[in-house]
């Protein structure tokens, strides 16, 4: 049976590519509603996958929502409110096909830091504060998306995304191991959780019955994972719940979910006092940064998996709309979920209808059947999360990166370790910092070369790579393979003078082949002026070939273009060489004696 996953539109004919969905089809207000575009292309074959994945997702949405609400300093039922509303809002405004939003562990500490000291133990006041933080975060994300600031996600390279996902997968796996073995540990960060887990194992705290239920659930999920016909996760969860309920395994220490609270979210304006404004604004700003950093990584990762395009600006709008909506319906700040999204994917999700089904199922549970999941064992939930975490690990492509670009492999490893040791957001920040440093290093000491003519090869080439290359007497063709900016300007000056000094004949022209130079800043422009003065004192003309028009425009603004003269800027290397040979006929005659090297 075919996979039936959404696929990118096929090219209409050879030699053409179909426009990315959303960019070509959406106009006006419709471009801000990707959910409507997905609905217009929805295939009936996806329906059973989305419904099954939504039901599986529900089994996680409920316990996780309650747990993160308590961790954020608000009553548990508000975690379900912060689950239902964002899923519906993101399904309409969000560009990702399967991304799942909701309460998240990375935000719990930020919310608690604002709510705890200001609420004074009043749960209703805590909810109002948390809801207003969601409103602030939502407004900021929407404004950033409309202002098209989503380009910041371009800092998240593939190795960084792999490192992040591997770190998240390892963190999630570590967090669920104690639940799988039927006990809990008192530790916050992954390293301490590992140590506490090992100590608990050695102390004999393992609940054998819980481990058998959880282990059996995990094995069944992994066995059914490749099946396209059977919703393996749903079957495993239902089987574990039926087993616990029928045999009364909760009497043997198997922890179960228990009854759910009742009630649906209602529209409410989160009123706060003037004294709360500053901390709530600061908290909302921090939430916006953290949630978007987290969401952008997951969004791009799953866009690659589903062969789809995700607009990072629309991702900001979708995240902002979800936060804004939950803020006005008694919820609190939310983000993408690195544990529930892979569960949705593993369960066969095709579109955001999965999230809609999950939201409606949670709402129906609250209204009609709060006791339906009463006997759902927490060890089975741990098995679901562990199976999803295993699917997150990226090994094969990292091996390819290790073979072709060693430093990017280690960048990914550092990011992974950073996520595990420091947390998701600091880990990403560390990796981005290292990536920027590496980029600056490459630009700081870029490749440069002296060019010559090679017999039987068109153009001009590096004389170090082609030792038999012939140099034109009195002409140095110097290639600089990077933008010119403050960090490499002095190096450019030194390398250019070294090229002149190494010439076997007295130099008349130094031609900088500047096609790779994409930008020049003020510091570099001043260094070019300094180089020109040095060369002029030695009777040498400084020229440029293949310099891009935008770079020339910068030199004009700096006053350097007029100072050097338009006549020293040549459109091609060949034109520069021809002009030089016309200027010095005696050199041209000598050069053209060998027809194999002549122009």
N, C-alpha and C positions, 0 to 999 in steps of 0.2 A: 504493500500500500504506500502511496506517495506521502510525503511529509505534509503537504498542504500549507506550508508556511508562507506568509506574505513574501512576495518577491518583488524586486525592482522591475519597473516596466521594461519590456524588451525593446531594443532599437527598432524603429519602424522600417528601416531598410539598411543594407550595408553602407558603411561610411557615415552613418548618423547615430547620434546618441539621444535617447529620450531625455527630456528635461526632468530634473529631480522633482518628484511630487511635492507640491506645496509651493515651490518657486514659480512654476509655470501655471499651475491650475488655480491657485488661490489669488484672489484680488480683493482689494478693499478690506472690509471687516472680516471676510472669511479667512484671510491668512492668519488671523489671530485665533482661529478655532480649528486646530488640526483634527479634533475629534469628529467634526462634521465631515471632513475630507475622508477620514478613515471609514466612516459609516457609508459614504457614497460609493466606496470601492469594496465594501464588505462582501466576503464570499460565504455562502451557506455552509461550506465544508469546514469553516473555522469554528462554527458555533459550538459544536460538542466539545471541542478542545477548550474553548474559552470558558464554557460553563463548568466543565470538570475542574479546570485549573482554579476557577473562582471559588468553588466549594472547598478544594484543598487549601487554598489561601485563607479561607475563613477560619480554619482550625488553628492557624497561627495568628491571625489578626486579633482574635479575642484575647488570648492570654498575654500576648506581647503588648497590646494596647493598654491593658489593665496594669501590667508591670511597669511600663514606662511612665504612666500617669503618676503612680505612687512615687517613683524615683524622681519625678519632676516637682513633687510637693503638692499635687492636687488629688482629689478622690479618684478612685479607680475607674468609675463609670465615665468620667470625662476623657479617659484614654480611648474609649470606644467612640465617643463623639468626635474626637480628633482623628479617628480612623475612617468613619463613614463619610463625612463631608469632604475631606481632601481627596479621597479616591474619586468621588463624583466630579469634583471641580477639575482635577488633573485630567480625567478622561476627556473632558471637553477642551481644555486649554493646553494640555501637555503634548509635546511632539513625539515622545518616545512610545513605542508600541507596547512594551511590557513593563516599563518601570513602575514600581509600587512605592507609593508615598505613605507616610504615617509617622506616628511617634517614633523617635529614634534615640538610641543611647548616647550618641555624640552631642545631642542637645540637652539631655536631662540635667547635666551639671550646670549649664548656662541658665536654664530656666529656674532651677532650684536656687541658684545664687541670688536671683532677683526676688523670687517669690518668698523664700523662707524668712528673710529679715523684715520684709515689708508687710506680710500678711498677718503677723501676730497670732498665728494659729487659727485664723478664721478661714475655713475652706472656701466660702463664697468669695471672699476678698482675694484669696490665692488664685481662684479661677479667673477673676476679672483681670488681675495682673498678668497672668499667663496669656490670656486671650488678647490683651492689648499688645503684648510682645509679638504675638502672631500677626496682628494687624500691621504693626510697624515693619516687621520683617517682610510681609507681603507687599506693602507699598514700595519699599526699597527695591525689592526684586523686580517688580513690575516696571518701575521707573528705569532701572538698569537695563532691562530687556528692551524697552521702547527706545532707550538711548543707544542701543546696539553695543553694549559693553561685553557681550558674550565672547568677544575675541580673546579674553583672558584665558579661555580654556585651551588655546593653542599652545600654552606652556606645558600642557599635560601630554607629553609624548607617549608613544606606545610602550617603551620600557617602563616609564613612570606608571602608566595605567596597569601594566602587568604586575609591577611591584606592589601597587596599592591593592589590587584584587587578591594577590597571593597573601599579602599581609592581613587583609580583611578575612579571607578564608581561614587562615591559621588562627586569627583571633576568635572568630565565630566558633570554630571547631573546639578550641580550648575552653571557651565559655560553656559549651554544651556537654563536655565529657562528664562532669560531676552528675548532671541530671540523668545522663544515660546509665550511670552506675547506681543511681538511686539515692544519692545524698547531695548535700550542698556544701559549699566552701565559703568562707568569709574572706574574700580578697577582691580587690578592684581591678588591678592591671593584669594582663595576661601572664607575665612572668611569675607574679605572686600566686596566681590561680594555678599554674602548673605545679609550683612547689606545694601549695595547699592540697592539690589533688593527689599528688604522690604520697604525701603524709597521710591523707585519709585512706588511701588504698592500703598502705602499710599498717594502718591502725585497724584494718578489718571493717571499715564502715560500708563496704559494698553490700547493697541489697540484691541478693542473687535473683529473686523473682523479678524485680524491676529491670535488672540487666538482661534477663532472658526476654522480657517483653520488648524492651528497647532494642536489644541486639537483633531479635527476630524481625522487628519492624524495619530496621536498617537493612538487613539482608534481603528482605522481600522487596524493598524499594529499589535496591541495586540490581536485583534479578529482573525486575519488571521495567527497568529504566529504558531499555532499548525498544520496548514494545510501543508501536504507534497506535495500537487498538485499545490497550488497557491503561487506564489512569492509575499507575502503580502506587503513587503517593496516597491517593484517595482510598484505594483498596487496603493499603497497609494501615492507615489511620483508622478506618472503620473497623477493620479486623481487630486491632489492638483495643479499641474502645469496647467492642462487643465481648472480647475475651475477658477484660477486667470486670465488666458489668455482670457477665454470666457466672464467672467463677468467684466473684467477690474478692478479687486480688487486692483491692484497696485495704482489706483487713490484714494483708501481709506486708504492709508498709509501702505499697505502691502509691505514690503521690498522684492525685487526680485534680482535674481543673476545678470541679465543684460548680455550684449554681452561679448563674450570671445575675448581675443587677439588672433592673428594668428601667425603661424610659427612653425616649428619643430626644435628640438635641433640638432646642428651640432657638429662634433668632433672639439675640440679646446684645445690647450695646455694652461693651466692657468699660464701665465707668471707673476711673481712678482719680486720686486726689492730686492736686498740683505738686505736692511733695514727691509723688511717685514718678513724675514725668521724666526727669533726667535719668534715673536708673533704668526705667522701662525703655527709653530711647536707646540707651547704651546697650542694654541687653538685646533689644530687637536688632540693632545693627550687627552685633556679634553673631546672633542667630542667622542673619541673612548671609554673612560671609561663610560661616561654617556649613550651612545647609547647601549653599550653591556650590561650594568647593566639592562637597561630598556628592551632590547630585550630578554635577558635570562629568565626574569620572565615571560613575555608573552609567550615565546616559550614553556617553561615547563608547563605552565598552560594549553595551548591549546593542547599540546601533550597528557596530561591526558584526556582532553575532547574527543579527537579523538582516544584514545586508541592506540597511536603510540609512537615510540621511536624517540627522537631527540638527536643527538650527539652534545653536547655543543661546541666541537671543530669545527665541520662543521658549526655550527651556527655562530661562529666567522668568518669563511671563507666566508659564505654567506653574512653576514653583510658587511664584508670588500670588497667583490667583488661589491656589490651594491653601496657602497660609492665611490670606485675607478672608476666605470663606470660613475656614475653621475658627478664626478669631471672632467672627460675628455669630457663630453657632456653638458657643460654650466650649470650644476646643483650646488647644495650646500649640505652640510652634511645632512644625513637622518638617521632615526631610525625606529624601529617598532612603529606602531600606536595603542594606547590603545583605540581609538575611532573608527577607520576604520576597525580594525580586528574583533571586535564583530559585526559590521554591516555586514561584509562579512559572518561571521558564521550564524548570524540570517537570512540572505538572502538565506542560503542553500549551501554555498561554500563547495566543496568536496576536491579540490586540488588547486595547484598554478595556474591552468588554469584560475581561477577567476581573479587573478592579471594580467595575460596576457590579458584577455578580457578587463579588466579595462584600462590597458595601451594603448591598440590599440584603444579603444573607445575614450579616451582622445585625442590621436593623430588624429583620424578621425574628431573629433569635431573641432580641430584646423584647419584642412585642408578644410573640406567640409561644416561644419554647425556650425559656431561659435555662431549663434543666436538661436540654437535649444533649449537650456536651459534658454533662456532669461527670461522666466516668472516663473522659478522655485522659489517658495517662500522660503525665509530663515527660516521662522517659521516651514515649513515642514521638512527642513533639521534638525532643532533643534529637532523635534519630532522623526526623525530617530535615532539621536544620543541618545536621552533620552531612547528610547525603547531598544537600544543596551546596554546602561548603566544599565538599570534595570536587564537585563539578566546577567550582570557581577557579581551582588551581590551574595555572598556565605553565606548562613545563616544556612542551615540544617547541613552541616558538622561541622560548628563552634559550633553548639549546642552539637554535639557528642564529640568534643574536650573539650568543657567545662565540660562535665560529666566525662571524663576519665583522663584529664590532664589540670588542671585549669590554671597553669602558662603559658602553651602554648596558651591557649585561650586569656589570657591578653596580651601576646606577640603580637598576631595577632591584637588585638584592638589598642595597642600602635603603631604598624606599620601603621594601617589605619589612626589613628589620625596624625601620623608623616607625612604621604603622604599629607593629607589635609592641615595641618598647615605649614609644612616646604617645601613641594614639593615632587615629586616622588623619586628622588635619595637620598636626605637627609633622607626621611622617611625610605627607604630601609636600608640605612646606620645605622640609629638609631636602627632598629629592629635587624640587624645582630650583632651590638655591644651588644645588650641585650642578644641575643642568645649565643654569645661567653661567656659573663659574666656568664650566667646560666650554660653553659657547664663547665666552669672553677670551678664554685661553686660546681657542682656535683662531679667533680674530686678532688676538694680541701678537701672536707669532705665526702669521699665515705663510703660505708657500709663496716664494718669489723665484724668478728664473731669468737668465739671459737666453734669448732666442736666436736661432740661426737656421739656415736653409739646409735641408737634408736631401741628398740625391734620391730621386725617385719618389719623394713624398711631398705633396702639396703643402703650402703654408710654411709657418715658422715654428720651430719646436725647441724645447729645453735642451741646451747643449750638454747638460749632465746626463740626460737620458739617451742622447744621440751624440756620442763623442766625435763622430765624423762630420758633424754639422759644420757648415762653413759660415764664418762671420763676414759681414760687409765691412771693409776697412773704414774706420772712423765713425761707425754707427753702432750704438749699443741699443738693442731692443730689450727693454726691461719689463717683464710681466709681474704685476702685483695682483695677487688672487684673493682680495678681500676688500670690504669697505675701508675707507680711510677715516679713522677716528682717533680720539685722544690717546687710547691705550696703545695703538700701534704706529702712531705718526713718527716718533723718533726712530723706530725700527725700520720704517720705510725709508727715512732719510739715510740711515746707515747702510742699508742694503743697496740703495741706489748708488751711493758713493762707492761702495765696494765693487759694484758691477763696472763702474767707470774705471776704477783703479786696476781692475783685473783685465782690462782690454789689452790685447796684444799690440794694438796700434793706437796712436794718439786719437783721442775722441773729439769729434766735431759736433755730433748730435747725440743726445740721450732721449730716446723715445719711450715713454711709459705706455705700454699697451694696457689700457685702462678698462677694457670691457668688463672684467669682474668687479670693478669698483662701482658699487651701487649707491654709495653715499659719501659725503665729505662733511666733517664738522669744522667749526672755527679753528680749533687747535691744529687739525691736520692741514687746513688751508694755510695757516701761518707757517707751518713746517715746509709746505710746498714752496712758499715764497722764499723761505730761508734756503732751500735747496737751489732755487733758481739763482739767487745771489751768489752762492758758492760756485755754481757752474759757470755763470757769466764771468766771474773773476778769472776763471781758467780758460775762457774763450770757448765755452761749450754751450750749445743751444738746448734748452729743455723743451721737449715737445710731447704731445699726447696723441694716442690713436685709439679709436673705437670708444671714446668716452660717451656715456649715455647723455641724452639731452637734459634730463632732470638734474644730473650731477653738474653739467655745464651751467645750468640755471643757478645752482647754488654758488658756483664760482663767480658768476656775474654779480650776485648779491654781495658776495664778499669783496668784490673789486679786484679779484685775482685774474679773471678772464681778460679784462681790458689791460691789466698790467703786463700779462704775458703776450697778449696779441692773438687775435682770431686766427692768424695764419699758422700758428703752431699746433692747432687742433685739427687732426685729420680723421676722416670718417672710417678709414680702414688702415691696417698695417701696410698693405700693399701700396696705398696712396702715399703714406709717409715715406716708404722706401723709394718709390718712384720720384717723389719730390726731392729727396736727398740726392739721388743719382743725377737728376737734372741740374741740381745746384753744383755738384762736383763732377763734371764730365770725365775727369781723369780717373776717378774712382769707378765710374760707370764703365769705362772702357776696360779697365782691369777686371772688373766683376763679370763682364759679359764674355770674357774670353772662354770661360767654361760654360757652354750652353746648357748643361744639365742643371746648373744652379741659377741661371738667369731667369728673369721674370717672363 
